[in-house]
Amino acid sequence: MTADEYDDLIRFAIAGDRPVKTVRTESGGLQVLGWDWKRKIFVPAPEHFMEMMAPQGRDIEFVDEETFEARVDDLLFA
């Protein structure tokens, strides 16, 4: 897999009301992180993997990074 193809896997989404994103790991893998409402941080969210990789028919909206960060800011400072 090339770097460009790998970058295509970095995604930002709202799954229902939950912000979810994919990130690179230090070892070069891919991890799905979801917003933890109680702690107000991102935590591993493997339950959203299929939504992020195969969203057809799922309650998920992909957004650009700027829109995603604005949504997270709203959650942090609300």
PDB file as gemmi writes it, atoms N, CA and C in Angstrom:
CRYST1    1.000    1.000    1.000  90.00  90.00  90.00 P 1                      
ATOM      1  N   MET A   1       0.851  -1.179   0.000  1.00  0.00           N  
ATOM      2  CA  MET A   1       0.000   0.000   0.000  1.00  0.00           C  
ATOM      3  C   MET A   1       0.895   1.240   0.000  1.00  0.00           C  
ATOM      4  N   THR A   2       0.590   2.180  -0.871  1.00  0.00           N  
ATOM      5  CA  THR A   2       1.384   3.402  -0.947  1.00  0.00           C  
ATOM      6  C   THR A   2       0.930   4.395   0.121  1.00  0.00           C  
ATOM      7  N   ALA A   3       1.750   5.410   0.357  1.00  0.00           N  
ATOM      8  CA  ALA A   3       1.406   6.441   1.338  1.00  0.00           C  
ATOM      9  C   ALA A   3       0.110   7.144   0.958  1.00  0.00           C  
ATOM     10  N   ASP A   4      -0.091   7.402  -0.339  1.00  0.00           N  
ATOM     11  CA  ASP A   4      -1.318   8.062  -0.785  1.00  0.00           C  
ATOM     12  C   ASP A   4      -2.549   7.199  -0.520  1.00  0.00           C  
ATOM     13  N   GLU A   5      -2.430   5.901  -0.777  1.00  0.00           N  
ATOM     14  CA  GLU A   5      -3.548   5.007  -0.515  1.00  0.00           C  
ATOM     15  C   GLU A   5      -3.843   4.952   0.979  1.00  0.00           C  
ATOM     16  N   TYR A   6      -2.799   4.952   1.777  1.00  0.00           N  
ATOM     17  CA  TYR A   6      -2.964   4.916   3.225  1.00  0.00           C  
ATOM     18  C   TYR A   6      -3.645   6.194   3.713  1.00  0.00           C  
ATOM     19  N   ASP A   7      -3.254   7.342   3.154  1.00  0.00           N  
ATOM     20  CA  ASP A   7      -3.879   8.607   3.540  1.00  0.00           C  
ATOM     21  C   ASP A   7      -5.367   8.608   3.227  1.00  0.00           C  
ATOM     22  N   ASP A   8      -5.793   7.868   2.220  1.00  0.00           N  
ATOM     23  CA  ASP A   8      -7.213   7.770   1.898  1.00  0.00           C  
ATOM     24  C   ASP A   8      -8.001   7.080   3.009  1.00  0.00           C  
ATOM     25  N   LEU A   9      -7.316   6.353   3.892  1.00  0.00           N  
ATOM     26  CA  LEU A   9      -7.983   5.666   4.990  1.00  0.00           C  
ATOM     27  C   LEU A   9      -8.150   6.552   6.226  1.00  0.00           C  
ATOM     28  N   ILE A  10      -7.523   7.720   6.229  1.00  0.00           N  
ATOM     29  CA  ILE A  10      -7.689   8.665   7.334  1.00  0.00           C  
ATOM     30  C   ILE A  10      -8.992   9.411   7.074  1.00  0.00           C  
ATOM     31  N   ARG A  11      -9.957   9.191   7.958  1.00  0.00           N  
ATOM     32  CA  ARG A  11     -11.301   9.722   7.741  1.00  0.00           C  
ATOM     33  C   ARG A  11     -11.844  10.352   9.014  1.00  0.00           C  
ATOM     34  N   PHE A  12     -12.768  11.263   8.817  1.00  0.00           N  
ATOM     35  CA  PHE A  12     -13.440  11.951   9.909  1.00  0.00           C  
ATOM     36  C   PHE A  12     -14.935  11.815   9.674  1.00  0.00           C  
ATOM     37  N   ALA A  13     -15.672  11.455  10.726  1.00  0.00           N  
ATOM     38  CA  ALA A  13     -17.090  11.202  10.534  1.00  0.00           C  
ATOM     39  C   ALA A  13     -17.868  11.494  11.813  1.00  0.00           C  
ATOM     40  N   ILE A  14     -19.168  11.615  11.634  1.00  0.00           N  
ATOM     41  CA  ILE A  14     -20.101  11.676  12.742  1.00  0.00           C  
ATOM     42  C   ILE A  14     -20.973  10.433  12.605  1.00  0.00           C  
ATOM     43  N   ALA A  15     -20.855   9.525  13.567  1.00  0.00           N  
ATOM     44  CA  ALA A  15     -21.623   8.278  13.577  1.00  0.00           C  
ATOM     45  C   ALA A  15     -22.768   8.453  14.571  1.00  0.00           C  
ATOM     46  N   GLY A  16     -23.966   8.664  14.050  1.00  0.00           N  
ATOM     47  CA  GLY A  16     -25.067   9.070  14.927  1.00  0.00           C  
ATOM     48  C   GLY A  16     -24.767  10.486  15.383  1.00  0.00           C  
ATOM     49  N   ASP A  17     -24.454  10.645  16.663  1.00  0.00           N  
ATOM     50  CA  ASP A  17     -24.010  11.935  17.199  1.00  0.00           C  
ATOM     51  C   ASP A  17     -22.547  11.904  17.620  1.00  0.00           C  
ATOM     52  N   ARG A  18     -21.899  10.763  17.483  1.00  0.00           N  
ATOM     53  CA  ARG A  18     -20.545  10.566  18.000  1.00  0.00           C  
ATOM     54  C   ARG A  18     -19.479  10.876  16.950  1.00  0.00           C  
ATOM     55  N   PRO A  19     -18.558  11.798  17.270  1.00  0.00           N  
ATOM     56  CA  PRO A  19     -17.414  12.015  16.382  1.00  0.00           C  
ATOM     57  C   PRO A  19     -16.509  10.774  16.393  1.00  0.00           C  
ATOM     58  N   VAL A  20     -16.141  10.330  15.200  1.00  0.00           N  
ATOM     59  CA  VAL A  20     -15.292   9.148  15.043  1.00  0.00           C  
ATOM     60  C   VAL A  20     -14.254   9.469  13.974  1.00  0.00           C  
ATOM     61  N   LYS A  21     -13.019   9.009  14.203  1.00  0.00           N  
ATOM     62  CA  LYS A  21     -11.964   9.251  13.216  1.00  0.00           C  
ATOM     63  C   LYS A  21     -11.037   8.060  13.149  1.00  0.00           C  
ATOM     64  N   THR A  22     -10.342   7.954  12.034  1.00  0.00           N  
ATOM     65  CA  THR A  22      -9.279   6.971  11.913  1.00  0.00           C  
ATOM     66  C   THR A  22      -7.954   7.722  12.006  1.00  0.00           C  
ATOM     67  N   VAL A  23      -6.981   7.082  12.647  1.00  0.00           N  
ATOM     68  CA  VAL A  23      -5.659   7.682  12.826  1.00  0.00           C  
ATOM     69  C   VAL A  23      -4.601   6.621  12.566  1.00  0.00           C  
ATOM     70  N   ARG A  24      -3.421   7.074  12.226  1.00  0.00           N  
ATOM     71  CA  ARG A  24      -2.281   6.174  12.089  1.00  0.00           C  
ATOM     72  C   ARG A  24      -1.745   5.839  13.473  1.00  0.00           C  
ATOM     73  N   THR A  25      -1.295   4.621  13.653  1.00  0.00           N  
ATOM     74  CA  THR A  25      -0.632   4.237  14.895  1.00  0.00           C  
ATOM     75  C   THR A  25       0.871   4.391  14.714  1.00  0.00           C  
ATOM     76  N   GLU A  26       1.596   4.379  15.814  1.00  0.00           N  
ATOM     77  CA  GLU A  26       3.056   4.494  15.739  1.00  0.00           C  
ATOM     78  C   GLU A  26       3.671   3.344  14.965  1.00  0.00           C  
ATOM     79  N   SER A  27       3.022   2.185  14.998  1.00  0.00           N  
ATOM     80  CA  SER A  27       3.559   1.014  14.300  1.00  0.00           C  
ATOM     81  C   SER A  27       3.166   0.976  12.828  1.00  0.00           C  
ATOM     82  N   GLY A  28       2.423   1.990  12.371  1.00  0.00           N  
ATOM     83  CA  GLY A  28       2.055   2.054  10.964  1.00  0.00           C  
ATOM     84  C   GLY A  28       0.687   1.502  10.649  1.00  0.00           C  
ATOM     85  N   GLY A  29      -0.051   1.078  11.661  1.00  0.00           N  
ATOM     86  CA  GLY A  29      -1.392   0.555  11.449  1.00  0.00           C  
ATOM     87  C   GLY A  29      -2.433   1.657  11.429  1.00  0.00           C  
ATOM     88  N   LEU A  30      -3.664   1.251  11.520  1.00  0.00           N  
ATOM     89  CA  LEU A  30      -4.795   2.161  11.495  1.00  0.00           C  
ATOM     90  C   LEU A  30      -5.662   1.869  12.702  1.00  0.00           C  
ATOM     91  N   GLN A  31      -6.112   2.912  13.382  1.00  0.00           N  
ATOM     92  CA  GLN A  31      -6.963   2.747  14.553  1.00  0.00           C  
ATOM     93  C   GLN A  31      -8.182   3.652  14.416  1.00  0.00           C  
ATOM     94  N   VAL A  32      -9.316   3.153  14.889  1.00  0.00           N  
ATOM     95  CA  VAL A  32     -10.544   3.935  14.918  1.00  0.00           C  
ATOM     96  C   VAL A  32     -10.719   4.472  16.337  1.00  0.00           C  
ATOM     97  N   LEU A  33     -10.922   5.785  16.433  1.00  0.00           N  
ATOM     98  CA  LEU A  33     -11.142   6.437  17.723  1.00  0.00           C  
ATOM     99  C   LEU A  33     -12.510   7.095  17.726  1.00  0.00           C  
ATOM    100  N   GLY A  34     -13.196   6.986  18.846  1.00  0.00           N  
ATOM    101  CA  GLY A  34     -14.497   7.613  19.001  1.00  0.00           C  
ATOM    102  C   GLY A  34     -14.522   8.494  20.234  1.00  0.00           C  
ATOM    103  N   TRP A  35     -15.385   9.479  20.205  1.00  0.00           N  
ATOM    104  CA  TRP A  35     -15.510  10.441  21.290  1.00  0.00           C  
ATOM    105  C   TRP A  35     -16.087   9.762  22.528  1.00  0.00           C  
ATOM    106  N   ASP A  36     -15.432   9.948  23.663  1.00  0.00           N  
ATOM    107  CA  ASP A  36     -15.932   9.467  24.951  1.00  0.00           C  
ATOM    108  C   ASP A  36     -16.622  10.648  25.620  1.00  0.00           C  
ATOM    109  N   TRP A  37     -17.931  10.587  25.718  1.00  0.00           N  
ATOM    110  CA  TRP A  37     -18.731  11.710  26.213  1.00  0.00           C  
ATOM    111  C   TRP A  37     -18.375  12.077  27.648  1.00  0.00           C  
ATOM    112  N   LYS A  38     -18.122  11.074  28.481  1.00  0.00           N  
ATOM    113  CA  LYS A  38     -17.870  11.323  29.899  1.00  0.00           C  
ATOM    114  C   LYS A  38     -16.505  11.965  30.131  1.00  0.00           C  
ATOM    115  N   ARG A  39     -15.472  11.412  29.489  1.00  0.00           N  
ATOM    116  CA  ARG A  39     -14.108  11.912  29.708  1.00  0.00           C  
ATOM    117  C   ARG A  39     -13.713  13.033  28.756  1.00  0.00           C  
ATOM    118  N   LYS A  40     -14.510  13.240  27.714  1.00  0.00           N  
ATOM    119  CA  LYS A  40     -14.242  14.273  26.706  1.00  0.00           C  
ATOM    120  C   LYS A  40     -12.876  14.101  26.046  1.00  0.00           C  
ATOM    121  N   ILE A  41     -12.608  12.865  25.653  1.00  0.00           N  
ATOM    122  CA  ILE A  41     -11.395  12.526  24.908  1.00  0.00           C  
ATOM    123  C   ILE A  41     -11.762  11.460  23.878  1.00  0.00           C  
ATOM    124  N   PHE A  42     -10.839  11.209  22.951  1.00  0.00           N  
ATOM    125  CA  PHE A  42     -11.031  10.118  22.003  1.00  0.00           C  
ATOM    126  C   PHE A  42     -10.450   8.840  22.583  1.00  0.00           C  
ATOM    127  N   VAL A  43     -11.192   7.756  22.421  1.00  0.00           N  
ATOM    128  CA  VAL A  43     -10.782   6.446  22.922  1.00  0.00           C  
ATOM    129  C   VAL A  43     -10.903   5.436  21.780  1.00  0.00           C  
ATOM    130  N   PRO A  44     -10.198   4.305  21.865  1.00  0.00           N  
ATOM    131  CA  PRO A  44     -10.349   3.280  20.836  1.00  0.00           C  
ATOM    132  C   PRO A  44     -11.821   2.881  20.682  1.00  0.00           C  
ATOM    133  N   ALA A  45     -12.256   2.808  19.437  1.00  0.00           N  
ATOM    134  CA  ALA A  45     -13.660   2.497  19.138  1.00  0.00           C  
ATOM    135  C   ALA A  45     -13.747   1.493  17.986  1.00  0.00           C  
ATOM    136  N   PRO A  46     -13.259   0.272  18.217  1.00  0.00           N  
ATOM    137  CA  PRO A  46     -13.276  -0.714  17.126  1.00  0.00           C  
ATOM    138  C   PRO A  46     -14.678  -1.056  16.647  1.00  0.00           C  
ATOM    139  N   GLU A  47     -15.688  -0.773  17.471  1.00  0.00           N  
ATOM    140  CA  GLU A  47     -17.064  -1.053  17.061  1.00  0.00           C  
ATOM    141  C   GLU A  47     -17.504  -0.201  15.876  1.00  0.00           C  
ATOM    142  N   HIS A  48     -16.761   0.853  15.565  1.00  0.00           N  
ATOM    143  CA  HIS A  48     -17.093   1.717  14.428  1.00  0.00           C  
ATOM    144  C   HIS A  48     -16.250   1.409  13.186  1.00  0.00           C  
ATOM    145  N   PHE A  49     -15.446   0.365  13.237  1.00  0.00           N  
ATOM    146  CA  PHE A  49     -14.560   0.055  12.110  1.00  0.00           C  
ATOM    147  C   PHE A  49     -15.338  -0.137  10.810  1.00  0.00           C  
ATOM    148  N   MET A  50     -16.370  -0.955  10.844  1.00  0.00           N  
ATOM    149  CA  MET A  50     -17.122  -1.224   9.612  1.00  0.00           C  
ATOM    150  C   MET A  50     -17.816   0.028   9.094  1.00  0.00           C  
ATOM    151  N   GLU A  51     -18.298   0.878   9.982  1.00  0.00           N  
ATOM    152  CA  GLU A  51     -18.918   2.135   9.541  1.00  0.00           C  
ATOM    153  C   GLU A  51     -17.905   2.995   8.792  1.00  0.00           C  
ATOM    154  N   MET A  52     -16.679   3.012   9.281  1.00  0.00           N  
ATOM    155  CA  MET A  52     -15.651   3.858   8.677  1.00  0.00           C  
ATOM    156  C   MET A  52     -15.144   3.288   7.350  1.00  0.00           C  
ATOM    157  N   MET A  53     -15.089   1.973   7.244  1.00  0.00           N  
ATOM    158  CA  MET A  53     -14.523   1.351   6.052  1.00  0.00           C  
ATOM    159  C   MET A  53     -15.580   0.999   5.006  1.00  0.00           C  
ATOM    160  N   ALA A  54     -16.789   0.678   5.433  1.00  0.00           N  
ATOM    161  CA  ALA A  54     -17.875   0.294   4.513  1.00  0.00           C  
ATOM    162  C   ALA A  54     -19.170   0.936   4.998  1.00  0.00           C  
ATOM    163  N   PRO A  55     -19.338   2.249   4.743  1.00  0.00           N  
ATOM    164  CA  PRO A  55     -20.439   2.997   5.341  1.00  0.00           C  
ATOM    165  C   PRO A  55     -21.818   2.777   4.718  1.00  0.00           C  
ATOM    166  N   GLN A  56     -21.920   2.057   3.635  1.00  0.00           N  
ATOM    167  CA  GLN A  56     -23.203   1.919   2.953  1.00  0.00           C  
ATOM    168  C   GLN A  56     -24.268   1.388   3.910  1.00  0.00           C  
ATOM    169  N   GLY A  57     -25.392   2.117   3.971  1.00  0.00           N  
ATOM    170  CA  GLY A  57     -26.518   1.691   4.777  1.00  0.00           C  
ATOM    171  C   GLY A  57     -26.344   1.920   6.267  1.00  0.00           C  
ATOM    172  N   ARG A  58     -25.329   2.665   6.663  1.00  0.00           N  
ATOM    173  CA  ARG A  58     -25.080   2.908   8.087  1.00  0.00           C  
ATOM    174  C   ARG A  58     -25.324   4.381   8.414  1.00  0.00           C  
ATOM    175  N   ASP A  59     -25.603   4.652   9.673  1.00  0.00           N  
ATOM    176  CA  ASP A  59     -25.883   6.019  10.138  1.00  0.00           C  
ATOM    177  C   ASP A  59     -24.564   6.738  10.390  1.00  0.00           C  
ATOM    178  N   ILE A  60     -23.943   7.212   9.310  1.00  0.00           N  
ATOM    179  CA  ILE A  60     -22.648   7.877   9.416  1.00  0.00           C  
ATOM    180  C   ILE A  60     -22.542   8.961   8.357  1.00  0.00           C  
ATOM    181  N   GLU A  61     -21.956  10.076   8.750  1.00  0.00           N  
ATOM    182  CA  GLU A  61     -21.748  11.194   7.828  1.00  0.00           C  
ATOM    183  C   GLU A  61     -20.261  11.543   7.830  1.00  0.00           C  
ATOM    184  N   PHE A  62     -19.621  11.398   6.685  1.00  0.00           N  
ATOM    185  CA  PHE A  62     -18.218  11.778   6.575  1.00  0.00           C  
ATOM    186  C   PHE A  62     -18.116  13.280   6.377  1.00  0.00           C  
ATOM    187  N   VAL A  63     -17.155  13.885   7.083  1.00  0.00           N  
ATOM    188  CA  VAL A  63     -16.956  15.333   7.026  1.00  0.00           C  
ATOM    189  C   VAL A  63     -15.473  15.610   6.835  1.00  0.00           C  
ATOM    190  N   ASP A  64     -15.159  16.841   6.448  1.00  0.00           N  
ATOM    191  CA  ASP A  64     -13.747  17.191   6.338  1.00  0.00           C  
ATOM    192  C   ASP A  64     -13.182  17.447   7.739  1.00  0.00           C  
ATOM    193  N   GLU A  65     -11.870  17.532   7.829  1.00  0.00           N  
ATOM    194  CA  GLU A  65     -11.215  17.676   9.133  1.00  0.00           C  
ATOM    195  C   GLU A  65     -11.636  18.957   9.855  1.00  0.00           C  
ATOM    196  N   GLU A  66     -11.798  20.033   9.118  1.00  0.00           N  
ATOM    197  CA  GLU A  66     -12.188  21.310   9.724  1.00  0.00           C  
ATOM    198  C   GLU A  66     -13.579  21.220  10.360  1.00  0.00           C  
ATOM    199  N   THR A  67     -14.519  20.637   9.650  1.00  0.00           N  
ATOM    200  CA  THR A  67     -15.870  20.462  10.176  1.00  0.00           C  
ATOM    201  C   THR A  67     -15.852  19.550  11.396  1.00  0.00           C  
ATOM    202  N   PHE A  68     -15.050  18.491  11.319  1.00  0.00           N  
ATOM    203  CA  PHE A  68     -14.925  17.550  12.428  1.00  0.00           C  
ATOM    204  C   PHE A  68     -14.396  18.254  13.675  1.00  0.00           C  
ATOM    205  N   GLU A  69     -13.319  19.012  13.516  1.00  0.00           N  
ATOM    206  CA  GLU A  69     -12.718  19.712  14.656  1.00  0.00           C  
ATOM    207  C   GLU A  69     -13.686  20.732  15.252  1.00  0.00           C  
ATOM    208  N   ALA A  70     -14.472  21.388  14.428  1.00  0.00           N  
ATOM    209  CA  ALA A  70     -15.472  22.342  14.925  1.00  0.00           C  
ATOM    210  C   ALA A  70     -16.519  21.621  15.766  1.00  0.00           C  
ATOM    211  N   ARG A  71     -16.927  20.445  15.327  1.00  0.00           N  
ATOM    212  CA  ARG A  71     -17.907  19.646  16.092  1.00  0.00           C  
ATOM    213  C   ARG A  71     -17.324  19.235  17.434  1.00  0.00           C  
ATOM    214  N   VAL A  72     -16.076  18.807  17.447  1.00  0.00           N  
ATOM    215  CA  VAL A  72     -15.418  18.420  18.693  1.00  0.00           C  
ATOM    216  C   VAL A  72     -15.279  19.636  19.619  1.00  0.00           C  
ATOM    217  N   ASP A  73     -14.907  20.780  19.066  1.00  0.00           N  
ATOM    218  CA  ASP A  73     -14.820  22.011  19.868  1.00  0.00           C  
ATOM    219  C   ASP A  73     -16.170  22.336  20.504  1.00  0.00           C  
ATOM    220  N   ASP A  74     -17.252  22.145  19.750  1.00  0.00           N  
ATOM    221  CA  ASP A  74     -18.584  22.383  20.304  1.00  0.00           C  
ATOM    222  C   ASP A  74     -18.835  21.478  21.511  1.00  0.00           C  
ATOM    223  N   LEU A  75     -18.380  20.233  21.427  1.00  0.00           N  
ATOM    224  CA  LEU A  75     -18.565  19.292  22.533  1.00  0.00           C  
ATOM    225  C   LEU A  75     -17.700  19.652  23.737  1.00  0.00           C  
ATOM    226  N   LEU A  76     -16.500  20.130  23.461  1.00  0.00           N  
ATOM    227  CA  LEU A  76     -15.575  20.490  24.548  1.00  0.00           C  
ATOM    228  C   LEU A  76     -16.015  21.731  25.298  1.00  0.00           C  
ATOM    229  N   PHE A  77     -16.525  22.699  24.569  1.00  0.00           N  
ATOM    230  CA  PHE A  77     -16.783  24.009  25.171  1.00  0.00           C  
ATOM    231  C   PHE A  77     -18.273  24.316  25.341  1.00  0.00           C  
ATOM    232  N   ALA A  78     -19.118  23.312  25.190  1.00  0.00           N  
ATOM    233  CA  ALA A  78     -20.567  23.515  25.348  1.00  0.00           C  
ATOM    234  C   ALA A  78     -20.945  23.590  26.811  1.00  0.00           C  
TER     235      ALA A  78                                                      
END                                                                             
